[in-house]
């Protein structure tokens, strides 16, 4: 709504981005065969919450294999399929 952000708004954006960056690094080390899409999505959200996030801005996307072509896919309770993973 505004082209110029206040110092407080900028600091909140920077904090959110810091949490996001750390969460992405964490989840890359967490993903392994045998986990489900739901496992990965839940871990990502839990990590962010443990590190200061209030809530995701939108539903977490984590879909693999043939479902990875769905850019707004919903995590399923199925094991990660080999190939692509969309998050």
C-alpha positions, 0 to 999 in steps of 0.5 A, a space after each residue: 500500500 505504501 511505497 516507503 516502509 517505516 524503519 520498523 516495517 523494514 526491520 520486520 521484513 528483514 527478520 522474516 527473511 532471516 527466519 526464512 533463509 535459516 528454515 530453507 537451509 535447515 530443511 535442505 539438511 532434513 529432507 531424506 528418503 522415507 519422509 512424506 510430503 506432510 513430514 517435510 511441510 510440518 518440519 518447515 513450519 515447526 522450524 520457523 515457529 521455533 525461530 520466531 515466526 508467527 505463522 506462514 504467510 500462506 499454506 506451505 507447498 511441498 509436493 514431489 514427483 508427478 505432483 511437483 508440477 502443481 505450483 499450488 499443490 497441497 502436501 500429501 501423506 505419501 513418501 517423497 517421490 524421486 525427481 522434483 520437489 516443489 516447495 
